Amino acid sequence: MKILELYIHIPFCVKKCDYCDFLSFAADEQTQKSYVAALQKELAFYGAKYKDRRITTIFIGGGTPSWLKEDYMQAIMETVYHYFSVEQDAEITIECNPGTITEHKFEVYRRIGINRLSIGLQSVHNEELKILGRIHTFEQFLKTYDMARKHGFSNINIDLMSSLPGQTPEIFCDSLYQVLKLKPEHISAYSLIIEKGTPFYELYRFDAVRQEAGMQTESLPTEEEEYQTTKMIQHILKEAGYHWYEVSNFAKPGYECRHNIGYWKRVDYLGVGLGASSLIDNVRYSNTRDLYTYLSECENIHDCYMQYPLTEGVTGSAVYSADGTHILVPAVNLHAAAEQTTRNEQMEEFMFLGLRMRDGFYREEFTQAFGIPIEAVYGDALNHLQQEELLLKREGRIYLTDKGMDLNNYVVAQFML
């Protein structure tokens, strides 16, 4: 059986954080109940469609999935188990935010097979949490973490965010050291990105431009401070025994996030729920982002063919095939978009996703995926980057040097076809 990863989107949260551009919003009890019922219908539809697939990982994200009532979460997972073939050792993750979790929720999570938690801390400093618009305090996080350990969770990720307004490298590293005292199995350390459409964009967009240009900033850390923080994170976590396995992710050996590694290796994944994305047999899909459209369309989910723009001035229900003719794109009525990725796009994705990982990939993996040696497509780029000491080719493996990881955006640009 072919493998498939499953992503389940829960868009609800108590309050949207000021920096967040994810598809999330507050909702009343009836809306949540209706959404869960629709989600179960979507899961049932795909369970029949992909009954020849085995599920190796499940990731429940949002929003704030832990805000959902435990009864609803149990109903969702029971539907998954009923309609899909879930491997016995599947990694099943749920995102949790302090202030939304209870002892009983953790009991239910354990009972329904969830075995990995991703807790959104972001900072140990309450004044920084207030700036971000988070609903919790560091003290509430500690209670949540203690509850998780009490209920037997032995695979926990903690999210931290750097480059916050007014934050110095030393302030962030204080957060990091305090988190290390808790000995989580995994740490995700992300830099704040100022996204359009968020309150932070209105507050800091001009400062973000100055930061990117290497100029002196007013509130955000400078580009040099960002770099210092990044290098300190890598050094501190290496000394603490964490494997730096992806640009922003660190794990104790054996606790790397299997679900995310699947994304970076272009494993097929199915996304269910509002706005969820999928990659199935090299076709990319995205569900509608309108809640009422989603609820309505889930009443009668059916296969169809997607219409989307082809080239400038040309639209229609087709994509270009290798011989220049048009073919239809398979989709379902929940999809807002569906696109057949070209061979060149697949190779580009293979490179820039694979090189996000610290260990890179094996040359043979490229050959197996595309039927030709990697040098036949990227020989010049590989040699150029190796001469610049940004990339290494050793024992059949291709991966970036520390310098290459620092210049990741520049490196991946060399592989665009």
MOBEL-V828013 format. One record per pair of residues at least 4 apart in sequence whose ideal C-beta (glycine too) atoms are under 6 Angstrom apart, sorted by the first residue. I is the first residue (numbers start at 0). J is the second residue. If there is no record, write none. Layout:
i=I j=J
i=I j=J
This chain:
i=0 j=51
i=0 j=53
i=1 j=52
i=2 j=53
i=2 j=55
i=3 j=52
i=3 j=54
i=3 j=267
i=3 j=269
i=4 j=56
i=4 j=258
i=4 j=261
i=4 j=266
i=4 j=268
i=5 j=54
i=5 j=57
i=5 j=269
i=6 j=58
i=6 j=270
i=7 j=59
i=7 j=271
i=7 j=272
i=8 j=272
i=8 j=273
i=8 j=275
i=9 j=61
i=9 j=62
i=9 j=64
i=9 j=67
i=10 j=22
i=10 j=23
i=10 j=62
i=10 j=273
i=11 j=26
i=11 j=31
i=11 j=62
i=11 j=66
i=12 j=23
i=12 j=62
i=12 j=63
i=13 j=66
i=13 j=134
i=14 j=134
i=15 j=19
i=15 j=23
i=16 j=131
i=16 j=132
i=17 j=132
i=17 j=198
i=17 j=199
i=18 j=131
i=18 j=197
i=18 j=199
i=20 j=194
i=20 j=196
i=20 j=197
i=22 j=274
i=22 j=288
i=23 j=61
i=23 j=62
i=26 j=30
i=26 j=31
i=33 j=294
i=35 j=71
i=37 j=294
i=37 j=297
i=38 j=272
i=39 j=78
i=40 j=297
i=41 j=271
i=41 j=297
i=42 j=46
i=42 j=78
i=42 j=82
i=42 j=271
i=43 j=82
i=44 j=300
i=45 j=49
i=45 j=269
i=46 j=82
i=46 j=83
i=53 j=84
i=53 j=86
i=54 j=83
i=54 j=85
i=54 j=89
i=55 j=86
i=55 j=89
i=56 j=89
i=56 j=90
i=56 j=257
i=56 j=258
i=57 j=91
i=58 j=92
i=58 j=258
i=59 j=64
i=59 j=93
i=60 j=94
i=61 j=94
i=63 j=96
i=63 j=99
i=64 j=93
i=64 j=94
i=65 j=95
i=65 j=96
i=65 j=99
i=65 j=100
i=66 j=99
i=67 j=71
i=67 j=72
i=69 j=104
i=69 j=107
i=73 j=107
i=73 j=111
i=76 j=111
i=79 j=83
i=80 j=85
i=85 j=89
i=90 j=115
i=90 j=257
i=91 j=112
i=91 j=113
i=91 j=114
i=92 j=115
i=92 j=117
i=93 j=113
i=94 j=117
i=95 j=100
i=95 j=116
i=95 j=118
i=96 j=119
i=97 j=135
i=97 j=139
i=97 j=140
i=97 j=143
i=98 j=134
i=98 j=135
i=98 j=139
i=100 j=104
i=100 j=143
i=102 j=146
i=105 j=146
i=105 j=150
i=108 j=113
i=109 j=150
i=115 j=154
i=116 j=147
i=116 j=152
i=116 j=155
i=117 j=156
i=118 j=157
i=119 j=158
i=120 j=140
i=120 j=157
i=120 j=158
i=121 j=131
i=121 j=160
i=122 j=127
i=122 j=128
i=122 j=174
i=123 j=137
i=123 j=174
i=123 j=177
i=125 j=136
i=125 j=137
i=127 j=163
i=128 j=133
i=130 j=164
i=135 j=139
i=135 j=140
i=147 j=152
i=147 j=155
i=154 j=184
i=155 j=183
i=155 j=184
i=156 j=185
i=156 j=187
i=157 j=178
i=157 j=183
i=157 j=186
i=158 j=187
i=159 j=174
i=159 j=188
i=160 j=189
i=160 j=191
i=161 j=171
i=161 j=190
i=161 j=228
i=162 j=190
i=162 j=191
i=162 j=220
i=162 j=225
i=163 j=191
i=164 j=218
i=164 j=219
i=166 j=170
i=166 j=171
i=166 j=220
i=168 j=224
i=168 j=227
i=168 j=228
i=168 j=231
i=171 j=228
i=172 j=231
i=175 j=235
i=179 j=239
i=184 j=251
i=184 j=254
i=185 j=250
i=185 j=254
i=186 j=249
i=187 j=247
i=187 j=248
i=188 j=232
i=188 j=247
i=189 j=247
i=193 j=199
i=193 j=200
i=193 j=203
i=193 j=204
i=193 j=207
i=195 j=200
i=199 j=203
i=200 j=204
i=203 j=207
i=203 j=219
i=206 j=216
i=206 j=217
i=206 j=218
i=206 j=219
i=209 j=214
i=209 j=216
i=210 j=216
i=210 j=219
i=210 j=222
i=213 j=222
i=216 j=221
i=220 j=224
i=220 j=225
i=231 j=235
i=233 j=243
i=236 j=241
i=236 j=249
i=241 j=249
i=242 j=250
i=242 j=252
i=243 j=249
i=243 j=357
i=244 j=255
i=244 j=357
i=245 j=355
i=245 j=356
i=246 j=355
i=250 j=254
i=250 j=255
i=261 j=266
i=263 j=352
i=263 j=355
i=263 j=356
i=267 j=278
i=267 j=279
i=268 j=278
i=269 j=277
i=270 j=275
i=270 j=276
i=270 j=277
i=271 j=275
i=273 j=293
i=274 j=286
i=274 j=288
i=275 j=286
i=276 j=285
i=277 j=284
i=278 j=283
i=281 j=340
i=282 j=339
i=283 j=338
i=284 j=334
i=284 j=337
i=285 j=335
i=285 j=336
i=286 j=333
i=287 j=292
i=287 j=293
i=287 j=335
i=292 j=296
i=296 j=332
i=296 j=333
i=300 j=331
i=301 j=332
i=302 j=331
i=303 j=330
i=303 j=332
i=304 j=316
i=304 j=327
i=305 j=328
i=305 j=330
i=305 j=334
i=305 j=337
i=306 j=316
i=307 j=336
i=308 j=314
i=309 j=313
i=316 j=327
i=317 j=325
i=317 j=326
i=317 j=327
i=318 j=328
i=318 j=339
i=320 j=324
i=320 j=326
i=328 j=337
i=328 j=339
i=330 j=334
i=330 j=337
i=340 j=344
i=340 j=345
i=343 j=416
i=347 j=414
i=347 j=415
i=347 j=416
i=348 j=352
i=349 j=353
i=350 j=414
i=351 j=411
i=353 j=360
i=354 j=359
i=354 j=399
i=358 j=398
i=359 j=396
i=359 j=397
i=359 j=398
i=360 j=364
i=361 j=395
i=361 j=396
i=362 j=373
i=362 j=395
i=365 j=373
i=366 j=372
i=371 j=375
i=373 j=377
i=374 j=378
i=377 j=381
i=380 j=413
i=380 j=414
i=384 j=389
i=384 j=390
i=385 j=390
i=388 j=400
i=388 j=402
i=389 j=400
i=389 j=402
i=389 j=403
i=389 j=410
i=390 j=399
i=390 j=403
i=391 j=398
i=391 j=400
i=392 j=397
i=399 j=403
i=399 j=404
i=403 j=410
i=406 j=410
